[in-house]
């Protein structure tokens, strides 16, 4: 039966397997917070405003 604490060494095991297979380390990302959070939020906000504007105009919801 396996040791219940084996899952604590998962990173060590994964590193060993990656090194055996010759898989290189991942390169660090360059985008940072701006590319990962701020820009997608702005794009989604613009799309939401445009969609709501279209629905309001199409169904004449403001009179």
Buried (B, 14 or more C-beta within 10 A) or exposed (E): EEEEEEEEEEEEEEEEEEEEEEEEEEEEEEEEEEEEEEEEEEEEEEEEEEEEEEEEEEEEEEE
